């Protein structure tokens, strides 16, 4: 990935429905996009977005340095918090 290029980060927030035993998109929820530099163990929040009407997540950021992006959901009274596995971006 070239430095300064725009990256699109996508994901989906879903939760179990115990009535039909299936996973469904969790709509209109605040989710943080986080980044950690290569060699670091600490994620920092880049921006906060909301899941859409089907639970999908989509935003753009600018590539600046090697590291990992992930989405982080703080949870609600009925749904636990979760952090996605980080995806590595190699910036040149």
Beta strands, then each sheet from edge to edge (+ up, - down):
strand 1: 6-12
strand 2: 14-17
strand 3: 22-25
strand 4: 30-37
strand 5: 44-50
strand 6: 56-62
strand 7: 67-73
strand 8: 82-83
strand 9: 87-89
sheet 1: 1+ 6-
sheet 2: 2+ 3-
sheet 3: 5+ 4- 7+ 8-
sheet 4: 5+ 4- 7+ 9-
end
